[in-house]
Amino acid sequence: MNWRVPLADIDFGPEEEAAVIGVLRSRWLSMGSVTQEFQQEFAAFTGAKHCLAVANGTAALHLACLALGAGPGDEVIVPSLTFVATANAVRYTGAVPVFADIESLDWLTISPAAIEACITERTRAILVMHYAGFACNMPAILEIARRHQLKVIEDAAHAIGSELEGRMLGTWGDIGCYSFFPNKNMTTGEGGMLATDDDALAERLRILRSHGMTSLSWDRHQGRASTYDVVDLGYNYRIDEMRSALGRVQLKKLSSNNQRRKHLTTLYRELLAELAPDLHIPFHERRGAPCYHIMPVLLPAGADRFRFMEGMKAEGVQTSIHYPPVHQFHIYQQDGFRGRNALTLTEEAAEREVTLPLYPTMQDEQVEWVARAAQNVLRAMGGSD
């Protein structure tokens, strides 16, 4: 469909094309010098001691769970208001995801109180997700983890460039996991990154990333090794040089693009408050400095979301849902993952949430079009007079 305002778009130009062509001409296509440079630059940007590029964000989450020792008999506390990969990564290890509720209808991140209520003698780790690029309450969560001797993983797929108390999200816990999927604040098509300050964890992640091997083809090409051993049941979660080249260019654009997202979000808030006041815009009270990954709104209680989204579609505006709760998916219901405690706020937010378009190349006029479209659709539905 030819959308007047698509949900998302990428900021690619001649720089990205030149970077990929440079890799092709180098004739070294996987896990070489470009990937090493990408990792170093991402580490410098985030302040993490170690960063390791991987095939995608899901691979990052899986490796994080493995590296921290999650396995059969263990439980990992996770949000349900997240992309399914957050919980799936726990299940890949044989551990059980235990779903905790969100903080409120204004703050759609995992609740520290709900986390504490889920802890048992089987709990090994807490896996948080910084929804829309807004920070979870990391000081409170880390205090809970400290008291119960638990590990903390950050799903920072939405939070590339977000900060809390001057510290980048993804660097608060034991391991941070980033995604570079096309709808993220910076993209390599597919791709992801792990971040940690722990030397031993970094080494285990390196081993697990590439078949459990002690050296890579690049090491042997550089004369640093002549053979290898396999010391763990690893995976092929490597990234290629083309994606790393894209990542290096995208990282240079990230700060300015995040500032553009901030401007657009501010404009959205002003226009929607005037034109569609029935819409609730979460994260009114700021915590830290978000990167404004997506633009979520909550419809009035009882509103027909399908009718609203179809109305926006008729206006040429693409919308989405972030997210159907993981615990309500058929596979999770079928397998008995229904949560230990009530997920009342998660379910209400998920029933009412609609995501409006947001991307750095979006124009102010497009934001105004979306806001007026929302006004028209809500008016037709009997609201926002």
C-alpha positions as CSV (number, residue, x, y, z in Angstrom):
1,M,0.0,0.0,0.0
2,N,1.2,3.5,-0.8
3,W,1.0,5.1,2.7
4,R,0.8,8.9,2.9
5,V,2.6,8.4,6.3
6,P,4.2,5.0,6.8
7,L,4.8,3.7,10.3
8,A,8.6,3.8,10.0
9,D,11.3,4.5,7.4
10,I,15.1,4.2,7.3
11,D,17.7,7.0,6.9
12,F,20.0,5.5,4.3
13,G,22.1,7.5,1.8
14,P,25.3,7.4,-0.2
15,E,27.4,6.9,2.9
16,E,25.8,3.5,3.6
17,E,26.1,2.5,-0.1
18,A,29.8,3.4,-0.1
19,A,30.5,1.5,3.1
20,V,29.0,-1.7,1.8
21,I,30.8,-1.4,-1.6
22,G,34.0,-0.9,0.4
23,V,33.5,-4.2,2.1
24,L,32.7,-6.0,-1.1
25,R,35.9,-4.7,-2.7
26,S,37.9,-5.8,0.4
27,R,36.8,-9.4,-0.3
28,W,36.5,-10.2,3.4
29,L,32.8,-10.6,4.2
30,S,32.4,-11.9,7.7
31,M,33.7,-11.0,11.2
32,G,36.8,-9.1,10.1
33,S,38.3,-5.7,10.7
34,V,35.1,-3.7,10.0
35,T,33.2,-5.7,12.7
36,Q,36.0,-5.1,15.1
37,E,35.8,-1.4,14.4
38,F,32.0,-1.4,14.8
39,Q,32.3,-3.1,18.2
40,Q,34.9,-0.6,19.4
41,E,32.9,2.4,18.2
42,F,29.7,1.0,19.8
43,A,31.5,0.4,23.0
44,A,32.8,4.0,23.0
45,F,29.3,5.3,22.3
46,T,27.6,3.3,25.1
47,G,30.5,3.4,27.6
48,A,30.5,-0.4,27.9
49,K,33.8,-2.2,28.4
50,H,33.0,-4.9,25.9
51,C,30.6,-4.9,22.9
52,L,30.1,-7.9,20.6
53,A,28.2,-7.8,17.3
54,V,25.8,-10.6,16.5
55,A,23.4,-11.7,13.9
56,N,20.3,-10.1,15.4
57,G,18.8,-8.9,18.7
58,T,17.2,-12.3,19.4
59,A,20.6,-13.9,19.2
60,A,21.9,-11.4,21.7
61,L,19.2,-12.2,24.1
62,H,19.7,-15.9,23.7
63,L,23.5,-15.6,24.3
64,A,22.9,-13.4,27.3
65,C,20.6,-16.0,28.9
66,L,23.1,-18.7,28.2
67,A,26.1,-16.8,29.4
68,L,24.4,-16.1,32.7
69,G,23.7,-19.8,33.2
70,A,19.9,-19.9,32.6
71,G,18.8,-23.5,32.0
72,P,16.2,-26.2,32.8
73,G,14.8,-25.7,36.3
74,D,15.5,-22.0,36.3
75,E,13.1,-19.1,36.0
76,V,13.7,-15.7,34.5
77,I,11.3,-12.8,35.2
78,V,10.3,-10.9,32.1
79,P,7.6,-8.4,30.9
80,S,4.7,-9.6,28.8
81,L,4.3,-6.2,27.1
82,T,7.3,-6.8,24.7
83,F,8.2,-8.5,21.5
84,V,8.0,-12.3,21.8
85,A,11.7,-12.7,21.3
86,T,12.3,-11.4,24.9
87,A,10.5,-14.4,26.4
88,N,11.5,-16.9,23.6
89,A,15.1,-16.3,24.4
90,V,14.6,-17.6,27.9
91,R,12.7,-20.7,26.6
92,Y,15.6,-21.5,24.2
93,T,17.7,-22.3,27.2
94,G,15.1,-24.5,28.8
95,A,14.4,-22.0,31.5
96,V,10.9,-20.7,32.2
97,P,9.8,-17.1,31.6
98,V,7.8,-15.7,34.5
99,F,5.7,-12.7,33.5
100,A,5.6,-9.5,35.6
101,D,3.1,-6.6,35.2
102,I,4.0,-3.1,34.0
103,E,4.3,-0.1,36.3
104,S,1.2,1.8,35.2
105,L,-0.8,2.9,32.2
106,D,1.5,5.9,32.0
107,W,4.8,4.0,32.4
108,L,4.6,0.8,30.3
109,T,7.8,-0.8,31.6
110,I,8.2,-3.7,34.0
111,S,7.2,-3.0,37.6
112,P,9.8,-3.4,40.3
113,A,7.1,-4.4,42.8
114,A,5.7,-7.0,40.3
115,I,9.2,-8.3,39.8
116,E,9.7,-8.8,43.5
117,A,6.3,-10.6,43.8
118,C,7.5,-13.1,41.1
119,I,10.8,-14.2,42.8
120,T,11.1,-17.8,44.0
121,E,14.0,-20.0,44.9
122,R,14.2,-20.9,41.2
123,T,14.6,-17.4,39.9
124,R,18.0,-16.9,38.3
125,A,17.7,-13.5,36.5
126,I,15.5,-10.5,35.7
127,L,15.2,-9.6,32.0
128,V,13.8,-6.0,31.5
129,M,12.8,-4.3,28.3
130,H,13.0,-0.5,28.0
131,Y,9.7,0.0,26.2
132,A,9.7,2.7,23.4
133,G,13.2,3.8,24.6
134,F,12.0,4.9,28.0
135,A,14.0,3.6,31.0
136,C,12.8,0.9,33.4
137,N,13.4,1.8,37.0
138,M,16.9,0.4,37.0
139,P,18.1,1.6,40.4
140,A,15.1,-0.2,42.0
141,I,15.5,-3.3,39.9
142,L,19.2,-3.5,40.6
143,E,18.5,-3.2,44.3
144,I,16.1,-6.1,44.1
145,A,18.6,-8.2,42.1
146,R,21.3,-7.4,44.7
147,R,19.2,-8.5,47.6
148,H,18.1,-11.7,45.9
149,Q,21.5,-12.4,44.2
150,L,20.0,-12.3,40.7
151,K,21.5,-11.4,37.4
152,V,20.0,-8.6,35.2
153,I,19.7,-8.6,31.4
154,E,18.5,-5.5,29.6
155,D,16.6,-5.8,26.4
156,A,17.6,-2.5,25.0
157,A,16.3,-3.1,21.4
158,H,14.1,0.1,21.8
159,A,16.7,2.1,23.7
160,I,19.8,2.7,21.5
161,G,21.0,6.0,22.8
162,S,18.7,6.3,25.8
163,E,20.2,7.4,29.1
164,L,19.3,7.2,32.7
165,E,21.2,9.3,35.3
166,G,23.9,9.9,32.6
167,R,24.4,6.2,31.9
168,M,23.4,4.5,28.7
169,L,20.6,2.0,28.9
170,G,22.0,-1.4,28.1
171,T,25.0,-0.8,30.4
172,W,23.1,-1.0,33.8
173,G,22.7,-4.7,34.0
174,D,25.1,-7.6,33.7
175,I,24.5,-7.8,29.9
176,G,22.7,-5.4,27.6
177,C,21.2,-6.6,24.3
178,Y,20.5,-4.3,21.3
179,S,18.7,-4.9,17.9
180,F,19.5,-3.3,14.6
181,F,16.3,-4.4,12.8
182,P,15.0,-2.0,10.1
183,N,12.5,-0.3,12.4
184,K,15.1,0.5,15.1
185,N,16.8,3.9,15.8
186,M,19.8,2.6,13.8
187,T,19.7,-0.3,11.5
188,T,21.9,-2.9,9.7
189,G,18.9,-4.8,8.2
190,E,19.4,-7.6,10.6
191,G,22.0,-7.5,13.4
192,G,22.4,-6.9,17.1
193,M,25.0,-6.1,19.8
194,L,25.8,-7.4,23.3
195,A,27.3,-5.1,25.9
196,T,29.0,-6.0,29.2
197,D,31.6,-4.7,31.6
198,D,32.4,-8.3,32.8
199,D,35.6,-9.7,31.3
200,A,34.6,-13.3,31.9
201,L,31.1,-12.9,30.5
202,A,32.5,-11.2,27.5
203,E,34.8,-14.1,26.8
204,R,32.0,-16.6,27.2
205,L,29.8,-14.6,24.8
206,R,32.6,-14.6,22.3
207,I,33.0,-18.3,22.5
208,L,29.2,-19.0,22.3
209,R,28.8,-16.6,19.4
210,S,30.8,-18.7,16.9
211,H,30.4,-22.5,17.4
212,G,32.3,-22.6,20.7
213,M,35.5,-22.1,18.8
214,T,38.6,-20.6,20.4
215,S,39.7,-18.7,17.3
216,L,38.0,-17.3,14.2
217,S,38.9,-17.3,10.5
218,W,40.0,-13.6,10.9
219,D,42.5,-14.6,13.7
220,R,44.0,-17.2,11.4
221,H,44.0,-14.9,8.4
222,Q,45.9,-12.4,10.5
223,G,48.4,-15.0,11.7
224,R,47.3,-14.9,15.3
225,A,46.3,-18.5,15.3
226,S,46.9,-21.6,13.2
227,T,44.1,-23.9,14.5
228,Y,41.3,-23.9,17.0
229,D,39.6,-25.9,19.7
230,V,35.8,-26.2,20.4
231,V,35.2,-25.7,24.1
232,D,31.4,-25.2,24.3
233,L,28.2,-25.9,22.5
234,G,28.2,-22.6,20.6
235,Y,26.1,-21.2,17.8
236,N,26.5,-19.4,14.5
237,Y,25.4,-16.0,15.7
238,R,28.1,-14.1,13.8
239,I,27.4,-10.8,12.0
240,D,28.8,-10.1,8.5
241,E,31.0,-7.2,7.4
242,M,28.4,-5.6,5.2
243,R,26.1,-5.2,8.2
244,S,28.9,-4.0,10.4
245,A,29.8,-1.4,7.8
246,L,26.2,-0.2,7.8
247,G,26.3,0.0,11.6
248,R,29.3,2.2,11.6
249,V,27.6,4.7,9.4
250,Q,24.3,4.5,11.2
251,L,26.0,5.0,14.6
252,K,27.4,8.3,13.3
253,K,23.8,9.5,12.5
254,L,22.2,8.2,15.7
255,S,22.5,11.2,18.0
256,S,21.1,13.7,15.5
257,N,18.4,11.2,14.4
258,N,17.4,10.7,18.1
259,Q,17.2,14.5,18.5
260,R,14.9,14.6,15.5
261,R,12.7,11.9,17.1
262,K,12.6,14.0,20.3
263,H,11.4,17.0,18.3
264,L,8.7,15.0,16.5
265,T,7.5,13.4,19.7
266,T,7.2,16.9,21.3
267,L,5.2,18.1,18.3
268,Y,3.0,15.0,18.5
269,R,2.2,15.7,22.2
270,E,1.3,19.3,21.5
271,L,-0.9,18.6,18.5
272,L,-2.6,15.5,20.0
273,A,-3.4,17.4,23.2
274,E,-5.2,20.0,21.1
275,L,-6.8,17.9,18.4
276,A,-7.3,14.4,20.0
277,P,-7.3,14.9,23.7
278,D,-9.1,11.6,24.2
279,L,-5.8,9.8,23.4
280,H,-3.6,9.1,26.4
281,I,0.1,9.5,25.6
282,P,2.2,7.4,28.0
283,F,5.5,8.5,29.6
284,H,4.2,12.0,30.6
285,E,6.6,12.1,33.5
286,R,10.2,11.8,32.2
287,R,12.7,9.4,33.6
288,G,16.2,9.9,32.1
289,A,16.7,10.8,28.5
290,P,14.8,8.5,26.1
291,C,15.7,7.9,22.4
292,Y,12.0,8.0,21.4
293,H,11.9,4.7,19.5
294,I,8.1,4.6,18.9
295,M,5.1,6.8,19.4
296,P,2.6,4.8,21.5
297,V,-0.9,6.1,22.5
298,L,-3.7,4.6,24.4
299,L,-7.3,4.8,23.0
300,P,-10.1,5.6,25.4
301,A,-11.2,2.6,27.4
302,G,-13.7,0.6,25.4
303,A,-12.9,2.2,22.1
304,D,-12.9,-0.1,19.0
305,R,-9.2,-0.3,18.1
306,F,-9.7,-2.1,14.8
307,R,-12.1,0.6,13.7
308,F,-9.6,3.3,14.8
309,M,-6.7,1.6,12.9
310,E,-8.9,1.1,9.8
311,G,-9.9,4.7,10.0
312,M,-6.3,5.8,10.1
313,K,-5.6,3.5,7.2
314,A,-8.3,5.3,5.2
315,E,-6.5,8.5,5.9
316,G,-3.3,7.1,4.6
317,V,-1.6,6.6,8.0
318,Q,0.0,3.3,8.9
319,T,-0.4,2.3,12.5
320,S,0.7,-0.8,14.5
321,I,0.3,-2.4,18.0
322,H,3.2,-2.7,20.5
323,Y,2.5,-5.3,21.6
324,P,0.0,-8.2,21.9
325,P,1.0,-9.6,25.3
326,V,3.3,-12.5,25.1
327,H,1.4,-14.5,27.7
328,Q,-1.8,-14.4,25.6
329,F,-0.2,-15.9,22.5
330,H,-1.5,-19.4,21.6
331,I,1.9,-21.0,22.0
332,Y,2.3,-19.6,25.5
333,Q,-1.3,-20.4,26.5
334,Q,-0.9,-23.9,25.1
335,D,2.3,-24.6,26.9
336,G,1.0,-23.2,30.2
337,F,2.9,-20.0,30.5
338,R,0.1,-17.9,32.0
339,G,2.0,-15.9,34.6
340,R,2.2,-16.4,38.3
341,N,0.5,-13.1,39.2
342,A,-2.2,-11.0,37.6
343,L,-1.1,-8.9,34.6
344,T,-4.0,-6.5,34.8
345,L,-2.2,-3.3,33.7
346,T,-0.4,-5.2,30.9
347,E,-3.7,-6.5,29.5
348,E,-5.4,-3.1,29.7
349,A,-2.6,-1.3,28.1
350,A,-2.3,-3.9,25.4
351,E,-6.0,-3.7,24.6
352,R,-5.8,0.1,24.1
353,E,-2.4,0.7,22.6
354,V,-1.9,2.0,19.1
355,T,1.5,3.0,17.7
356,L,1.6,6.1,15.4
357,P,4.3,6.8,12.8
358,L,7.7,8.0,14.0
359,Y,11.0,8.1,12.2
360,P,13.8,10.6,11.8
361,T,13.1,11.6,8.1
362,M,9.4,12.3,9.0
363,Q,8.4,15.9,8.3
364,D,6.5,18.1,10.7
365,E,3.7,18.3,8.2
366,Q,3.3,14.6,8.4
367,V,2.9,14.7,12.2
368,E,0.2,17.3,11.8
369,W,-1.5,15.1,9.2
370,V,-1.4,12.1,11.6
371,A,-2.8,14.2,14.5
372,R,-5.7,15.6,12.3
373,A,-6.4,12.1,11.0
374,A,-6.7,10.9,14.6
375,Q,-9.0,13.7,15.4
376,N,-11.2,12.9,12.4
377,V,-11.3,9.2,13.2
378,L,-12.1,9.7,16.8
379,R,-14.8,12.2,16.0
380,A,-16.4,9.7,13.6
381,M,-16.2,7.1,16.5
382,G,-17.9,9.6,18.8
383,G,-15.0,11.1,20.7
384,S,-12.6,14.1,20.5
385,D,-15.2,16.7,19.6
